[in-house]
Amino acid sequence: MRSTSGVVTRRRHKRLLKMAKGYRHGRKNLFKRSKEAVKKALTHAYQDRKKKKGQFRSLWIIRINAAVRLIDPAYSYSKFINDLKIADIQLDRKILAEMAVNDSAEFAKIVETAKQAG
């Protein structure tokens, strides 16, 4: 009796078709089309996990800038970051943005300290 890889192939196909669930037209049920779609989707997912970090950094910068300008409209984000370095205050943008949103009184103190240093 001839040995075939039918079980293995079917399992591989089913696993890939399961990943293509929710896709439209032949991309959800034709193996070749599904394979292409899933491969591209996984590529985008990988790239976007990397992009996400930059997008969050941009969001933090926007929030910090807005909060700094609420305290002093003539004071900008870039001056603030430079003054933080001069004052040797080592808080990252994530923490600063979090403080700007949730604890504006403490953030205002940090802004004043930075301004005096710079």
C-alpha positions as CSV (number, residue, x, y, z in Angstrom):
1,M,0.0,0.0,0.0
2,R,1.3,3.4,-1.0
3,S,2.0,5.9,1.8
4,T,0.7,9.4,1.2
5,S,0.9,12.6,3.2
6,G,-2.8,13.3,3.0
7,V,-3.3,13.7,6.7
8,V,-0.3,16.1,7.1
9,T,-1.3,18.1,4.1
10,R,-4.9,18.4,5.2
11,R,-3.8,19.5,8.7
12,R,-1.5,22.2,7.2
13,H,-4.2,23.4,4.9
14,K,-6.8,23.5,7.6
15,R,-4.5,25.4,9.9
16,L,-3.8,28.0,7.2
17,L,-7.5,28.3,6.2
18,K,-8.3,28.9,9.9
19,M,-5.9,31.8,9.9
20,A,-7.7,33.3,6.9
21,K,-11.1,33.2,8.6
22,G,-13.0,36.4,8.0
23,Y,-11.2,37.2,4.7
24,R,-13.4,37.9,1.7
25,H,-14.0,35.8,-1.5
26,G,-11.5,33.1,-2.4
27,R,-9.0,34.3,0.1
28,K,-10.9,32.5,2.8
29,N,-11.4,29.2,1.2
30,L,-8.9,28.7,-1.6
31,F,-5.6,27.4,-0.2
32,K,-3.3,29.2,-2.6
33,R,-5.1,32.5,-2.3
34,S,-5.3,32.1,1.5
35,K,-1.6,31.3,1.8
36,E,-0.8,34.6,-0.1
37,A,-3.2,36.6,2.0
38,V,-2.1,35.2,5.4
39,K,1.6,35.7,4.5
40,K,1.0,39.3,3.6
41,A,-1.2,39.8,6.7
42,L,1.6,38.4,8.9
43,T,4.1,40.6,7.2
44,H,2.0,43.7,7.9
45,A,1.4,42.6,11.5
46,Y,5.1,42.3,12.1
47,Q,5.9,45.7,10.5
48,D,3.0,47.4,12.3
49,R,4.2,46.1,15.7
50,K,7.4,48.1,15.0
51,K,5.5,51.2,13.7
52,K,3.3,51.1,16.8
53,K,6.3,52.2,19.0
54,G,6.9,55.3,16.9
55,Q,3.2,56.1,16.8
56,F,3.0,56.0,20.6
57,R,6.1,58.2,20.9
58,S,4.4,60.8,18.5
59,L,1.3,60.7,20.7
60,W,3.3,61.3,23.8
61,I,5.1,64.2,22.2
62,I,1.8,65.8,21.1
63,R,0.4,65.4,24.6
64,I,3.5,66.9,26.3
65,N,3.5,69.8,23.9
66,A,-0.2,70.5,24.5
67,A,0.2,70.4,28.3
68,V,3.3,72.6,28.3
69,R,1.6,75.2,26.2
70,L,-1.4,75.2,28.5
71,I,0.9,76.2,31.3
72,D,2.9,78.7,29.3
73,P,1.8,79.4,25.7
74,A,5.3,80.8,24.8
75,Y,7.0,77.7,26.0
76,S,7.5,74.9,23.4
77,Y,8.0,71.1,23.7
78,S,11.6,71.3,22.3
79,K,12.6,74.0,24.8
80,F,11.0,72.0,27.6
81,I,12.9,68.8,26.7
82,N,16.2,70.7,26.5
83,D,15.5,72.4,29.9
84,L,14.7,68.9,31.4
85,K,18.2,67.7,30.2
86,I,19.8,70.8,31.7
87,A,18.0,70.3,35.0
88,D,19.0,66.6,34.9
89,I,15.4,65.4,35.2
90,Q,15.4,62.0,33.7
91,L,11.8,61.2,33.0
92,D,10.9,59.6,29.6
93,R,8.2,60.9,27.3
94,K,5.8,58.1,28.3
95,I,5.9,59.1,31.9
96,L,5.7,62.8,31.1
97,A,2.7,62.3,28.9
98,E,1.0,60.2,31.6
99,M,1.6,62.9,34.2
100,A,0.4,65.6,31.8
101,V,-2.9,63.8,31.4
102,N,-3.5,62.4,34.9
103,D,-1.5,64.6,37.3
104,S,-1.3,68.1,35.9
105,A,-0.3,69.7,39.2
106,E,2.9,67.7,39.4
107,F,3.5,68.2,35.7
108,A,3.3,71.9,36.2
109,K,5.9,71.7,39.0
110,I,8.2,69.8,36.6
111,V,7.7,72.4,33.9
112,E,8.5,75.2,36.3
113,T,11.6,73.4,37.6
114,A,12.8,72.9,34.0
115,K,12.2,76.5,33.1
116,Q,14.2,77.8,36.0
117,A,17.1,75.4,35.0
118,G,17.1,76.6,31.4
